[in-house]
Amino acid sequence: MNIPPLTPVGDPANETFTINLGPQHPATHGVLRVKLEMDGEFIKNAQPVPGYIHRMHEKMGENRTWAQFLPNTSRIDYLSAMTYTHAFVGAVEKAAKLEVPIRAEYIRVITSELNRISSHLVGWGAWIMDLGGFTPILYAFDDREKILDMLEEVTGSRLTYCYYRFGGVCDDVDEKFIRSAQEFVPYMRKRLEMYKKLVTGNIIFRKRVEGIGPISAEMCRKYGACGPVLRGSGVKYDVRRAEPYSIYNQFDFEIPVYNECDSMARYLVRMDEIEQSCRIIEQACAKIPEGPIQGKVPRVLKLPVGDTCFATECGRGRFLVRVTSDGGENPYRVRLRTPCFTNLTLFEEASEGMMLADALSLMASLDLVIPDIDR
Amino acid sequence: MIDSLINFFNTPWGVAARSLIYLGGICGFVAANAAYLVWVERKGAGRFQRRPGPTESGPWGLLQPPADGIKLLAKQIMAPPNGDKILFWAAPLMVMAPPLLCLLAIPFGDNILARNINVGLLMVFSFGSINVMALMLGGWASRNKYSIISSARIVSQNVAYEIPMLLVVITMIMVTGTMNLQEITLQQGGGFWNWNILRGIWDFKAGHIGGNLLAPVTFLIFYICMLAETNRAPFDMAEAESELVAGAFTEYGGMGFGVFFMAEYGNIVVGCALATLLFLGGWQSPIGTIPGSWGWIGTFIGVGFFLAKMYSLIFTVVWIRWTFPRTQFYGLLNLSWKILIPVSLFTLLLSSILLKLPRLF
């Protein structure tokens, strides 16, 4: 049998080969394809090829009314659906100048922060699984289950929530939810201690993340990286503080920043953010007022002509919705700026010259959600 | 009745019958272990991860291994069209041979031993290395880029870890003065303080300093190397499923994959049995000696001790896998070349000095 050579024979010293990381690969957690040009175990060039799960969400927005498009936003990043719907709801409210009752804002903050914790927990577990440790992900899912149960009780769904409405939220929370959220905070803090013992201090884990995948603040700026990736590179940027929305400016919380620029910094940022979210939930649960949960919204919602932008800080970074209205019932254009897409683009530059296993550690530290890349 | 049976086994016909029984016994032991260690691993993993593990097939999921076996047998076996078919199918055959052969020299009790070979230790190591070649060939013959990367890793990993392992074993041979595994076990009788892991520090029987002051460290090196040689986590570079899909086994399906899977456990059994014999006194009791007058009951108690020690080492292997993430590839090589090899060379040197110098204490 005539077997063709693996790679065209050229200069043996500079011979490289190409491998496809994906679209079906255990480490990409979805249908992302990365074309790797390898020199032995070293990556010479990594070219991400997104688009395998493109669902045309932006185009769909043009064919639906404002309210009909709302559930779509929770399907973009399925792990932090709350903050995604918040961004779209916020953009419409800003354009239509709708008033949101204060109790609804409190409910939004509590549910968003719970959602952020559950999103970080999945990211944390999946990261360790990419590094070959199988146990943490089940611990994380165990804790996440508690959040999902809580949110299921008020929203009716466990993953792709569509709880926020223009001008409020669709259903009120009861005493039981507030109490379970208050009980969850000390529980999560205790679990965080355990996570630190199990993973953060583990020598093998530290060797695999410390100094691996350096991403400078300059590189973040160049590619528009955001979220924990940016904060792990020493830039103190969090939408909740930089462009305060909802009632976040009424709460006392820190923005964790690490200057090491490596995977460990991004890891620590996420762990600290869980703690900060706990703080916000604690304060919000203590201060939540009684009152209506839904403001006045016209039966047929028509936005004034013009552009409106609204950004939220979701689990993976800055999610921005830009809605353009021509005065009709449907949006003229919906633009979704997603954090995972910008975070993925820097992978090509950041992974150059890395070993395959380290590059996967870097990719896991970006915490990519593939449907969020493709939209 | 049992005594007359034992008498029969000492007659010429009995010796021939014994060979057949041992042959069947070893095959059965390896097969049962390979199948049921998978169950132990899955059940153990379940416990570590706060879930029940397999429960559906049979009581406590005990019928899971046969069910898995039937499923794997029912799969179509295919070789990659451009791969080397002969080597591709030779690899699973070769990988299963070493655990079967190595158990030949391993004493399970004071007279439960297939062949009392004078160079048993040497035999175990020479056959044990075939396993590496099988994995390498399997990866190479698959003609899959992930498999080839994995093959390259397997070679460098096993070269790196065979060296400290053999240095440790040479130290042990020098201290014990024999390569006969049964004799090594007999030397360690009388209690856990006489096991090689402690006897190296202070020889209680002779009442002077032992030949291997760093014996616990030696044991640790041996255990780490054993993990690396059997491609177990955290050194499972050959499989590394989050990087290399399934490494060298990516192209194998059905029972081809199943054989690799079973051989991994077979090799763990051999490795842990060897660690038990070399360091933990084999079938010797932890307190006192099993009296010879107990006859076959004593033998079975000895076998019980041996299996208990071996299975606790195997359990530790499972425990480690479900606790630690995987090391980096270069981290793995660094660990061997920068730490394990210098330390094991030092122990070798120390032992040679201690054994050659006249006893000072």
Contacts between the chains, C-beta under 8 A, distances in Angstrom:
chain1	res1	chain2	res2	distance
A	1	B	82	7.7
A	3	B	82	5.6
A	6	B	143	8.0
A	6	B	145	7.6
A	17	B	145	6.3
A	19	B	145	4.7
A	19	B	146	6.9
A	25	B	245	6.5
A	26	B	241	5.5
A	26	B	242	5.3
A	26	B	245	6.4
A	27	B	242	4.6
A	27	B	243	6.5
A	40	B	152	7.6
A	41	B	149	6.6
A	41	B	152	7.9
A	41	B	153	7.9
A	41	B	329	6.7
A	128	B	325	6.0
A	129	B	242	6.8
A	130	B	242	4.8
A	131	B	242	7.3
A	131	B	325	3.9
A	131	B	326	6.1
A	132	B	233	6.4
A	132	B	234	6.9
A	132	B	236	7.2
A	132	B	240	7.1
A	132	B	241	8.0
A	132	B	242	6.1
A	132	B	324	7.9
A	132	B	325	4.7
A	132	B	326	2.9
A	133	B	323	7.4
A	133	B	324	6.2
A	133	B	325	3.6
A	133	B	326	7.5
A	134	B	45	7.1
A	134	B	49	7.1
A	134	B	322	6.1
A	135	B	45	8.0
A	135	B	48	5.5
A	135	B	49	5.2
A	135	B	322	5.2
A	135	B	323	6.4
A	138	B	49	4.0
A	138	B	50	6.3
A	138	B	51	6.5
A	139	B	49	7.5
A	139	B	50	7.1
A	142	B	50	6.0
A	202	B	324	6.8
A	202	B	325	7.0
A	204	B	234	5.7
A	204	B	324	5.3
A	204	B	325	5.3
A	204	B	326	7.5
A	204	B	327	5.5
A	204	B	331	7.7
A	205	B	325	5.3
A	207	B	327	7.2
A	207	B	328	6.6
A	207	B	331	5.4
A	208	B	325	6.5
A	208	B	327	7.5
A	208	B	328	5.8
A	208	B	331	7.6
A	355	B	328	7.2
A	355	B	329	6.7
A	355	B	330	7.0
A	356	B	149	7.4
A	356	B	243	5.7
A	356	B	244	8.0
A	357	B	240	7.4
A	357	B	243	5.1
A	357	B	326	7.8
A	357	B	328	5.5
A	357	B	329	5.9
A	358	B	328	6.7
A	360	B	242	6.4
A	360	B	243	5.6
